[in-house]
C-alpha cells in the first residue's frame, strides 16, 4: 500500500472519528465541552488538510529512497528505555526534575545538540511552558519528589 493511500485512509478515519466525538461532546455540560470541541475541530481540520494535500499532489509525490525510511532500532530501543526510566523517576525526583533530565538526554542523544546554550534555552523555555500550562493555567497536580 502506498503512502498516499495510507494518508487518505488515516485522514478519513480521523475525520469520521471527529464527527462521532463531536456528537458525543454535545452531551457534556456546556462549560466543559468547549475544550474538547476545539481539539476535535483542530484534528478534523488537519485531517481534512492532509486528505486535500494528498489528493491535490498525488502525481507530484516522488517515491522516497527506502534507505531514508529505515527505522534505526538502536535509537528506538534507547528512547524506549529512557522513557521507562523517566516514568520511574517521576515519583522519585519529581515531575520537573525528571522532565528536564529526559529533555536534555533526548536532545543530546537524538538530535545531537552539543551546544550547551541551545539545549539550556530550549529546555528552559519548554519547562516554563509546562509550568505555566499545568500549574498556573490548569491547576493540575503533578508527581512531586525530593527535588521539585
N, C-alpha and C positions, 0 to 999 in steps of 0.2 A: 504494500500500500504506500502510495507516495505521500510526501509531506503535505502537499496541498489537500489531499483527501482527508488526512488526519486533522488538519487545521479546521477544515469545514465541519467535520463530524464533531469536534470538540466545541466549536463555536455554536453550532446548532443545539447541541446538548446543553450547553451553559445558558443559552437564551431560553430554552424550554424550562430548565431548572429555575431560572429567574422568574418566569411567569408563574410557576407554581409557588415559589417562595413569596412573591408579591401577593398572590391570592391569600396565602396563609398569614401574611403580615397584616392583613386587614382585620384580623381577629384580635390583634394586640391592642391594648389601650392606646388611645390617641397620643398620649405623651411618650409612650415607649416605642412607637412604630416609626418614628422619623429616621433614626439612625439606620435600622435595618433596611428601610426603603431606599435610603441614599446609597448604601452599599449594593443593594440589588440593582438599582439603576446604573451604577458605575460598572458593575460586572456585565450587565446586559449591553450597555453602550460599547464597552471594549470588545465584547464578543461579536457584536454586530460589525464593528470596525474591522476586526480580524477577518470575518467572513467576506466583507466587501473588498478588502485589500487582496485576499487570495483570489477571488473571482475576477477582479479587475486586472491583476498582474499575473494571471495564470500562464500566459505564454512567455512572459519575460523572465520567469524564475528559472535560473540555471541550476543544474544539479551540482551540489557541492561535493567536493572531494570527500570520500569516505574517511580518509585519514583525519580530517578535521573533526569529524563527528564521533570519533572513538572515545570511549569513556576511559579515563585514567583511574584504574581501580585502586591504586595506592592512595591517591588523593581522596577518593570516596571512602575508603576504609579509615583513613586518618581523621577526616572530618566527622565521620560517624562515631569514632571512639572519642573525639574531643567533645562532641555533643553529649555523649553519655557522661563524660567527666563533668561537663558543665551542669547537667541536671543533678548529678551527685553533689556538686559543690554549692548549689543554690541554698540548701539548708545549712550547710556548714559555714560558708563565708558570707552569705547574703546575696541578694539579687544584684546589686550594683557592682560589687567586687568581682563576682564570678562573671558577670556580663562584660566588664572591662577586660578581664583576662581572656575570655573567649574571643572578643573582638580583636584584640591585639594578636592573638595566636592565628586566627583565620586570615587576618590581613597580611601578616608576615608570611605565613605558610602558603596560602593560595595565591595571593596577588603578588607576592614577592616584594612588598613595600619595605624597603630597608631605610627609608628616610624617616628618622625618628620624629621630626617635627610634623610631618604629614600624618603619620599614624596618630600622634598625640592630638592633633587638631580634629581629625575625623572621629576618633574615639570620644573626645570631649564633647563635640557637638552632638553626636548620637546619644551619649549618656544624658546630656542636658535635655535633649528632645524626649527621651524616655521618661526622665524625671518629671518634666512639665506635663507630659501627656498623662502618665499614670498617677502621679502624686497630686499635682495641682488641679488638673482639669477633671479627671475621672475619679479621684479619691479611692483608688483600688489598693487593697493590701498586697504586699509583696513579701516573699520569704526574707526574714532577717537572720543574719548570722552573727559571727563575732566581729565583723568589720562594720558593714552597714548595708 
